[in-house]
Amino acid sequence: MRVLVVEDDEKLGQQIATGLRKAGFAVDLAQSLADADMNISVNRYDVLVVDRGMPDGDGVQLIAAYRSAGYRVPALVLTARDGLSDRIAGFEHGADDYLTKPFALAELAARVRALCRRRDNPAPTRVVLGDIDIDLPRRRVQRGGILRTLTPKEFAVLELLAARAGTVVTRSELIEACWDEMAEPNSNVVDAVMAGLRRKLGPPQVIDTVRGAGFVLGGAACAR
């Protein structure tokens, strides 16, 4: 799940990005509405986290403009403006959630994850493939009844593969969905995470490499 954080306070923005990344999200950071507009034009996001007091305008105006254009990605307003009229204005301009500062990063991550589940085509809360049981809200994976401890990035990759079980997911699709603009697409980051994921899931192998195409979760081991 990829998130765009629109926050002009550089220190706070980095704190938010770090907290969301630790929770398993890929995060891009924009420090102005113009930067946010550019990011949205070239990337696909699952949730927007938008501050109101930006140097080039009010963040809710950005949300309203995209809503008018038919952009339906969930948006959370994150701001110090905590008055009732401010919150109402946020929702009237198209926000799906409103969180005031100061806030707990754990709560922000939970709200972002909840917004991801409420999209037009929400993902299931549980995926079972053969002896693999993936509890999406709790971020827990079991295989053969044994809990497998995954890193946030390993879980993000498995979640995408599970959503597309039986079909090939390309390397570029993995990077687009599970990494952010800080990733180095030409590095071996995908291979390193995939190797760790396969090792933790254990035999028999359930993630196949399709040479020249990508990776696929499924096969005989998941069909049993």
N, C-alpha and C positions, 0 to 999 in steps of 0.2 A: 504494500500500500504506500503510495507516494503522496506526500503532503507539501503544500507550499505555505510557508510562514511569511506573512507580510508584517514586518516589525521594523521601525526605524531606529530603535535603540539597539545598537550593535551588540552590546554585552548581553542584554536580555534575549535578543534574537538567537545568539549562540547558545545560551543556556537552554532555551526552548528546543532548539534543534538537537542539542546533545541529549536532552531528556527524551525526546520522541524517538531518536535513533536507538537509544538504549531499550526503548519499548518495542522496537522491531520495525519502525517506519523508516522509509527513505524520505529525506527532508531537503528541500531547497529553501533558500532564504532570500527574500527581496526586501530592500530598505526604502522603497518608494513605490507608489502606485504605478509609475511608469515601468519600473523593473518588474513588478508583478504582472503587468499586462504583457510584457515581453515573454516572461516565463510561461504564462498560460498559453501564449500563441504557439509555443514550440514543444510543450510537454503536456502529457496527460496526467491529471491529478485526481486523486480520490477524495481529498478534502482540502479546503482552504482555511487557514487560520489567519484572521485579518485584524490588525489594530485599527482603531478609528483615527487617532491623531497623527496622520502621516504628513511629511513635509509638503507634499503636493496635493493634499486634499483629505477628505474623510473616507476611511476604508469602506463604509457602507455604501458610498456612491459607486465604488468599484463593483461591489456585489450587485447593486441594483442595475448597473449597466449590463453586466453579464446575464442577469436574469432576463432582462428585456430582449437580449439576443438569443435566448433559449438555452443558455448554459446552466445545466442543472446539477452540477457537482455541489455537494453539501458545503456550507460555509459556516464557520464558527467565528463570532466576533470576540476578540480578546482585548479588553480595554479597561482603563481606570474609570471610565464614565459609568457610574453605577446607579444613576437616578432612574426612576421608573420611566420617565419620558425617553431617556436614552435607550433603555432596553426595548421599549415599544418601537422606537425608530429603527433599531437594528432589525427587528423581525419584519417590520413593514417594508424594509428595503430588501428583504429576501434572505436574511440570515436564518439558519436552521438552529443555531444555539448561540448563547451569549454567556461569556464567563468574564467576571471582573477581576482586576488586579487588586491586591496580591492574590496569588492562586498557588495551588500545589501541582507540581508537574504530573504527579500520579493521576490527579483528577483530570487534567487536560488530556493525558493519554487515553484515559477511559472514555472521555467524551468524544474524542476523535475516532476511537475504535467503534463506538456506538453509532456515530454518523456513517461510518463505512458500512455498517450492517443495515442501515436504513436507506441505502441507495435504491434506485428504481429496480435493479436486479440484484437484490441482496444475496450474499453468499450464505450457504447453510451454516448453522452453528456447529455442526458435527459432520465429519466426513469419515466413512469407513471403507477401506479398500483392503479386501482380504483380511489379514490379521493386523492391519494398521488402523488405529483409531485416533483421529485427530479432533481434539476439542478446541475449536477456534477461539471462543471467548476467553477460555482459561489458559490458552497457549500451551496446551499439554498434548504430548504424543505418546501413545503406547503401541508396542508391537508384541503380539503374543501375550498381552496382559502385563507386560513389563514397561514401566515408565522410562522413556528415553529423554534425556536432558539435552535440549538443543539450544544453541545460541539464538539470539533474535534474528540474525541474518539467515541462519539455517532454517528456522521456522518459516520465515518469509518466503524463501525459495520453495520449501515443501508445500506451503499453502497455495502458491501459484501453480505448482505442478499438479496438486490434488484437484484444483479447480478445473484444470484442463486434462484430467486423467485420461490416458489412452491416446492423446494427441501430442504432437511434437511442439515443445516450447523452445524457441530459438534463443541463442545466447543474447542477442540484442533485446529480445522481449524480457528476458530475466533482468538484464541491466536496467532497462527502462522502468520496470515495475519495482524492483527490489533494491536498487541503488539510487543515489542522487547525483547531483552535479559534481560532487567531490570524488566520485569514482573514476578510475582510469580504465576505460573500456578495453584498451589493448593489453591490460595486465592479465595476470592469471587469477584474479579475484574469484571469478565464477568457478574455475576448476578447483581452487582451494576450498571454497565453501561446499561444493558438490562432493569432494572427497571426504570432508568431515561428516557431511550428512549421510553419505552411504555407510561410512564406518559406524556411525552411531545407530543407524537403523538395523545394521547387521545382516547376515545372510538369511535366506537367499536374496540375491540382489533384486531390487524393485525399480531402480532408476536406470534406464538404459540410455547409452549415448548413441545417437543416430549421426553417424559420421557426416560432417558437412552440413548438418541441419540443426541439431540441438539435442534436447533431452526429453525423455518421455517417462512418466510414472505410470506403471501398469504392468502388463505382461502376465505370464503364468503365475508368478508368486502372488499377485494381487487378485487373480481370478479365483484362487482356491478359497 
